[in-house]
Amino acid sequence: METLCRIFNVHRSSYRYWCRPKEPDIERTIKRSLVSEAWNVSGGSAGARTIATMVTNTHNKIVAE
């Protein structure tokens, strides 16, 4: 890819921007909001493992209902 970008005089970051999906990924947006909510609930002190556990437990409760 680097060689092709150089040949066509296109920056790699511009190519990656152009190749990314145009529509927002709904599932990814939901996951990000769950992670953000868990981090806010923890007061900003939870790490990745704690947040993963919190989101997993919360998500399992939502699915079970």
C-alpha positions as CSV (number, residue, x, y, z in Angstrom):
1,M,0.0,0.0,0.0
2,E,2.9,2.4,0.8
3,T,4.3,1.9,-2.7
4,L,1.0,2.5,-4.4
5,C,0.3,5.7,-2.3
6,R,3.8,7.0,-3.3
7,I,3.2,6.2,-7.0
8,F,-0.2,8.0,-7.0
9,N,1.1,10.8,-4.7
10,V,-1.5,10.1,-2.0
11,H,-0.8,10.2,1.7
12,R,-1.5,6.9,3.5
13,S,-3.7,8.6,6.1
14,S,-5.8,10.0,3.3
15,Y,-6.2,6.6,1.7
16,R,-7.2,5.0,5.0
17,Y,-9.7,7.8,5.6
18,W,-11.1,7.2,2.1
19,C,-11.4,3.4,2.7
20,R,-13.1,3.6,6.0
21,P,-16.9,2.8,6.2
22,K,-19.1,5.8,5.3
23,E,-22.0,4.9,7.6
24,P,-21.5,4.7,11.4
25,D,-21.4,1.2,12.8
26,I,-24.4,0.9,15.1
27,E,-23.0,-2.0,17.1
28,R,-19.7,-0.2,17.7
29,T,-21.5,2.9,18.7
30,I,-23.5,1.0,21.3
31,K,-20.4,-0.7,22.7
32,R,-18.6,2.6,23.0
33,S,-21.5,4.2,24.8
34,L,-21.6,1.2,27.2
35,V,-17.9,1.5,27.9
36,S,-18.2,5.3,28.4
37,E,-21.1,4.8,30.8
38,A,-19.2,2.2,32.8
39,W,-16.1,4.5,33.0
40,N,-18.3,7.4,34.2
41,V,-20.0,5.2,36.8
42,S,-16.6,4.3,38.2
43,G,-15.7,7.9,38.5
44,G,-13.0,7.5,35.9
45,S,-10.9,5.1,38.0
46,A,-11.8,1.8,36.4
47,G,-9.3,0.1,34.1
48,A,-9.8,-1.9,31.0
49,R,-10.5,-5.2,32.8
50,T,-12.9,-3.7,35.3
51,I,-14.8,-1.9,32.5
52,A,-14.9,-5.1,30.5
53,T,-16.4,-6.9,33.4
54,M,-18.9,-4.2,34.1
55,V,-20.0,-4.0,30.5
56,T,-20.3,-7.8,30.2
57,N,-22.3,-8.1,33.4
58,T,-24.6,-5.2,32.4
59,H,-25.0,-6.5,28.9
60,N,-25.9,-10.0,30.1
61,K,-28.6,-8.5,32.4
62,I,-30.0,-6.5,29.5
63,V,-30.1,-9.5,27.2
64,A,-31.7,-11.7,29.9
65,E,-34.6,-9.3,30.4
